[in-house]
Amino acid sequence: MEYATRYPDHTSHLVLMNSAPASHGDLMLFRGQREVAEADSLSRMRAIAQTRAYAEGDIETEADYYRAHFRGAVRRPEHVDQIVARLRTHFSPESILKARAIEDRLYEQTWQRPGYDLVQRLESFTRPTLVLQGEQDFFPLACSAHIAAASPAGRLVVLEDAGSFAYLESPAAVLEAIESSLLRA
């Protein structure tokens, strides 16, 4: 979304899959919803983040943190281990710490700024925009709906039997939605 709104002439279509919140307001909506729906997972993540092993970038501790993080993001629990196994596969403790620092800086420049609002910027993005969201995504459907509604050529497709990793949980439905969107344009 950031690239598309900055360089619309370099973009023919925008396909967003299980998008994160695109504004500070939607981030607050997500956090509020998650605090209620996933209190146990968030408590586990906070406890892990307080350990020395996590602070040092221990690979298995990092994996435990992400197992808790993604538990509510998928419809089928067996997918959590697949996802975690793919994350930072070739990382060392040093590269884990570096990746966290990059993520923190990115969040400071985007979500954490009260005025951050890509949704508003999408109002001038006229290219075909497909927003795909799993019906059981841990991001609120309202966040994806805001994105789709903002773009003049936006369309929201909610995928049944999928969470935040729709391409893993419902690959045929994802492919069909993308192909259908490209053929419409």
C-alpha positions in Angstrom: 0.0 0.0 0.0 2.8 2.3 0.8 4.5 1.7 -2.5 1.3 1.9 -4.5 0.2 5.2 -3.0 3.6 6.7 -3.5 4.1 5.4 -7.0 0.7 4.7 -8.6 2.2 5.0 -12.1 4.4 2.0 -11.4 1.4 -0.1 -10.2 -1.2 -1.8 -12.4 -3.1 -3.7 -9.7 -2.9 -4.0 -5.9 -3.6 -7.4 -4.3 -3.5 -7.3 -0.5 -3.8 -10.5 1.4 -4.7 -10.6 5.1 -3.6 -7.0 5.4 -2.4 -5.5 8.6 -4.1 -2.3 9.8 -3.5 0.6 7.4 -3.9 3.3 10.0 -3.1 4.1 13.6 -6.9 4.0 14.3 -7.2 0.5 12.8 -4.2 -0.6 14.8 -6.0 0.5 18.0 -9.1 -1.4 16.9 -6.9 -4.5 16.3 -5.2 -4.3 19.6 -8.4 -3.8 21.5 -10.0 -6.8 19.8 -6.9 -8.9 20.3 -6.7 -8.1 24.0 -10.1 -9.5 24.5 -10.0 -12.5 22.1 -6.4 -13.6 22.8 -5.6 -12.6 26.3 -3.8 -15.9 27.1 -1.6 -15.7 24.0 -0.7 -12.1 24.7 0.2 -12.9 28.3 2.4 -15.7 27.1 4.1 -13.4 24.6 4.7 -10.8 27.3 6.2 -13.4 29.6 8.5 -14.7 26.9 9.6 -11.2 26.0 10.8 -10.6 29.5 13.2 -13.5 29.5 17.0 -13.2 29.1 16.9 -15.8 26.3 14.5 -13.6 24.3 16.6 -10.5 24.9 19.6 -12.4 23.5 17.8 -13.6 20.4 17.7 -17.3 21.3 16.2 -19.1 18.3 13.9 -21.5 20.2 12.7 -18.8 22.5 11.9 -16.7 19.4 10.0 -19.7 18.0 8.0 -20.0 21.2 7.1 -16.3 21.1 5.8 -16.7 17.5 3.9 -19.9 18.3 1.9 -17.8 20.8 1.7 -14.9 18.4 0.3 -16.9 15.5 -2.0 -19.2 17.5 -5.0 -17.0 16.9 -4.0 -16.2 13.3 -4.8 -19.5 11.8 -7.9 -21.7 11.6 -6.0 -25.0 11.8 -3.6 -25.2 14.8 -1.3 -27.5 12.8 -0.4 -24.6 10.6 1.2 -22.7 13.4 4.3 -25.0 13.5 4.6 -24.7 9.6 4.5 -20.9 9.8 7.0 -20.7 12.7 9.3 -23.2 11.0 9.5 -20.8 8.0 10.2 -17.7 10.0 13.7 -16.7 10.3 14.8 -20.2 9.3 18.4 -19.3 8.6 18.7 -16.7 11.3 21.3 -16.5 14.1 20.7 -14.7 17.4 22.4 -11.7 16.0 20.2 -11.5 12.9 17.0 -12.0 15.1 18.0 -9.0 17.1 18.7 -7.0 14.0 15.3 -8.0 12.5 13.6 -6.9 15.7 15.4 -3.5 15.5 14.2 -3.1 11.9 10.6 -4.0 12.8 10.7 -1.6 15.8 11.9 1.3 13.6 9.2 0.5 11.0 6.5 0.5 13.6 7.8 3.8 14.9 7.5 5.3 11.4 4.1 3.9 10.7 1.5 2.4 13.2 2.8 4.1 16.3 2.3 7.6 14.8 -1.2 8.8 15.7 -1.5 10.5 12.3 -0.5 7.5 10.3 -3.2 6.8 7.7 -2.6 4.9 4.5 -6.4 4.4 4.2 -6.8 8.1 3.5 -3.9 8.0 0.9 -5.7 5.1 -0.9 -8.6 7.4 -1.7 -6.6 8.7 -4.6 -5.3 5.3 -5.8 -7.5 4.4 -8.8 -5.9 1.1 -9.8 -7.9 -2.2 -9.3 -7.4 -3.2 -5.7 -8.3 -6.6 -4.3 -8.3 -7.0 -0.5 -8.4 -10.7 0.6 -9.2 -11.6 4.2 -9.7 -14.9 5.9 -13.0 -15.0 7.7 -11.1 -16.0 10.9 -8.2 -13.6 10.5 -7.0 -12.1 13.8 -7.1 -8.7 12.2 -10.6 -7.3 12.3 -12.6 -7.5 9.1 -13.3 -3.8 9.6 -9.6 -3.0 8.9 -9.7 -4.7 5.5 -13.1 -3.2 4.7 -11.7 0.3 5.4 -8.9 -0.4 2.9 -11.2 -1.8 0.2 -13.7 1.0 0.6 -11.0 3.7 0.5 -9.8 2.7 -3.0 -12.1 3.8 -5.7 -11.5 0.5 -7.5 -11.4 -1.5 -4.3 -13.0 -4.9 -3.7 -13.1 -7.0 -0.6 -13.2 -10.8 -0.7 -13.6 -12.7 2.5 -12.4 -16.3 2.3 -14.2 -19.0 4.3 -12.2 -21.5 6.3 -9.1 -19.3 6.5 -7.3 -17.2 9.0 -4.4 -14.8 8.5 -2.5 -17.2 6.2 -5.2 -17.7 3.6 -2.7 -18.7 0.9 -1.7 -21.7 3.2 -5.2 -22.6 4.4 -7.2 -22.0 1.3 -4.8 -21.8 -1.7 -7.4 -22.6 -4.3 -9.8 -19.9 -3.1 -6.9 -17.4 -3.0 -5.9 -18.2 -6.6 -9.5 -18.0 -7.8 -10.0 -14.6 -6.2 -6.8 -13.2 -7.7 -7.4 -14.6 -11.1 -11.0 -13.3 -11.1 -9.7 -9.8 -10.0 -7.1 -9.7 -12.8 -9.6 -10.7 -15.4 -12.1 -8.0 -14.3 -9.5 -5.3 -14.8 
